[in-house]
Amino acid sequence: MTLQSSGAISLDQIRTEYGISGAVSMNQLYRNGSYVDNTKEVTDAISSVSDSGFPWMGYSNDRYNYGNLNTWSGSVPAGGTKVYGYIINSQAVTSAIASYISSSGQYLDPPSNDDTIFSWSFNSITTKSASVTLTFNTARLGTYYAWGHCLDNFCSMAISGAASGNISATTLPTTHAKIATIVVDSSNKVVTFTMNCPGERIYADVFLSTTDALNDKTVLVNQSVPTSGAIDFQDFYNGENA
């Protein structure tokens, strides 16, 4: 649990937050030292998610597009060979469809290789459109980066709701590339991704990263805590354990 942003902070609160037991000296509390990290892997950026346009059948009649693979409780239809959908906060997919997830190199087989806060893969046998709406955790506001690609370069992505980075019907490239920089602030915590496929498309995807790199969910933390010199307990405002 992140430490508060104002008021008195006790040494016991710091010890609890950073998992410290036993005696501790102040020089062990420097950032990048024994206990206080400089970065962490985010697993709570998205507080809620909704979707529309699911489920529908994919390319070649044996591939199926579902919504949230974290919570899917159904089964794969007879003859199905691949399942597509989205994952938030790098969570694992349900066991009901885990064995049907493609690991062909385009879609990263979760949870071992999925290192983004939002991943969405899909395909289409005919003209289709689907949307996924993400609501961000207040503690994880900031700048995010959307990456995408389409195997045959005809799918498009629209992004709306962010303070900046809104795009409309941007054609996805044939190799992974950054398609938008998205600023999520206190008045723009809801971002909607809409994918449009104008016909048969074997594969397309979009990822949302925390840094300007494909497949990354790393954020800076404890930036007020010094790496040397005097330490004040107020330096730990909004501090958090990695």
N, C-alpha and C positions, 0 to 999 in steps of 0.2 A: 504494500500500500504506500503510495507516494506521501512524503511528508507535507505538512501544511505550508501555506505560502505567507503566513504572517503569525505574529504572536510568539510566545516563548516555546523553544524546542529544548527538550531535556536530553542529557546524554543517554538515558534509558531509551528514549524514542529512537535515537540514532542507532543504538545497539540493536534494537528490535528490527528496524528497517533493513539494516545491512547484515543481519544474521551474525552478530558478534556475540560470543560468549566469553566469559572470563574477563580478566583485566585488559584494558586497551589504553594506549597512549595517544595523544593528539597527533603525533607524527605518523601514526598508522591510518589516519583518516584523510590523508591527502588524496586528491583525485588521481587515479591510476596507481594507487598504492595497494596496501594489503587488502582493503575491503571496499573502497569506493571506486566503482568503475567509471570509465569515460563514455562508454557506449552500451547499448543493450539491444537485443533482438525483440522487436515489438510483436506481441500476440494479442493485443487488445485495441488496436486502432479503430476497428469498426464495432460499434455498439449494437447495430441492428441492420437487417438487410431485407429487402422485398424484391419480388420479381414479377414480370408479366411476359406472356408469350410462350410459356412452357406448359406441358411438355410438347415436343413435336419430333417427328421422325427425321433422321438424318440421311446423308448420302448413302446410296446403294441399299436402302431399305433395312439394313441390319444394324444401323448406328442410331442411338437414341439420345436426344437432348433433354436433360432434366434441369431443374433449377439448382437449389442448394444441395450440393453433394455431402455437406456436413450433416444434414438432417433427413436425407432421403430415407423413407421407410417402406417404399414399394419394392418391386422386383423387376428384373430385366425381362422383357418379353421374349417369347420363344424365338430362337434364331438370332438373337442379338449377339453381336461380337464386340462392340465398343460402346461406352457410355461417356457422354460429354455433359458438362455443367460447370458450376462455379464453386470456388472455395474461398472462404474468408478467414482472415487471421491465421492462415497456414494450419488450419485444423485438419484432422484426418477425415477421409470420406467414410461413410457407413460401410460396414462389412457386407451389406446386401449387394453392393455394386463394386466393391474394391477390386475384384479380379477382372472387371471389365474396363478399367481405366486404361487408356492408351499410354504406353511408355515408349512411343516410337521416336521420341526426340523432339517433337513439337510440343506435346503436352507433357509437362513434368509430373511424373508419377508421385502423387502425394502419399504420405507426408514427408518422405525422406529427402526429396529434391526440391520441393516447393518452398522457395525462400522469399515469397512476396506476401503482402497482406491481402491481396485479392487476385485470383487467377480465374479466367473464364475461357473455356475452349468449347467449340461448337462446330457443327457442319450442317449442310442443308441439301435436301433433294429437290427443293423448289424454292420460290421466293418466300423468304421468311424474315421476320423482325422480332427481336426480343430485347427486353430491358432489365437491367439490374440496378436497383437504387440502394446506395450505401449511406448510412448515417454514422458519422464519425464520433468517437469518444471525445468529450470536451478536453480531456487531458492529452489528446493526440492531434490537436489542430496544428496546421503547418503546411508545408509544401510537399506535394507528392508528384510522382512522375508516371505517366501512363505509357506503356509500350505495347506494341501489337504487331501482328503480321497475318497475312492470308496466303495460303499456299498458291492460289492462282490469281491474287491481286485484284479481286473484284468486290470483296466485302468492304463495307464502310462502317465507321464508328462515329457516333455523335456523343458528346459529353456535355452535360448541362448542370447548373446548380452551384458550381464553385465560384469563388470570388474572382478568379481569373482562370484561363485555360479552357473556357467553353469552346467547343468546336462543333461543326455541323457537317455530317456526311463526309468525313475525311476518309479517303480510300486507304485501306491498310496496305503496307508495302509487302513485298514477297520475302523479305528477310526482316528479322526483328529490328524495330527502330522506335525511337521515342516519338510519340504522336501528340503529347500534351504535357504541359507543366501545370499542375492544379494546386491552387492555394485554397486551403480549407480554413475558414476563420469562424468566429463565434456566431456570425450571422449567416454563414453559408456552410453548414455542417452536413448538408445532404447533397450528394452527387449522384447523378443518374448516367449510366452507360447504356447506350442503345446500339445494338448491332443490326445491320441490315444486309441480307444476302439476296442478291437479285437473280438467283437461279442456283443450279447445282454447284456446290462448293465443298470440296473434300475436307478442308480444315481451315480454321482461323482461330486466333486467340487474342486476348488482351491481358496484360499484367499491370498491377499498380505497385510501384516501389517507393520506398522512403528516401532513397538517394537517387542521384542522376546516373543510375546504372540499372541494367536489366537484372531482375531477380535479387532484390535486396530489401530487407526489412530492418535495417540497422538505423538507430537514432542516437543522437548525442544526449547524454544525461549528466546530471550533477555538474553542470558547467559553472556554477557559482562557487564550487568548492575549489580552493587553490591547490596547486601541485607542490607548493613550497611556501615557507613563511608562516605568518600568523593565520590561525583559523578561528573564526567566530561561529557560534552555533547558528547565526542567521545565514551563514553561507550554505546551510543545508535546506533552506526553503525550496520546496518542490523537489527535493532530492529523492532518489529511488534506487533500490537495489536492482541490479541487472539479473 
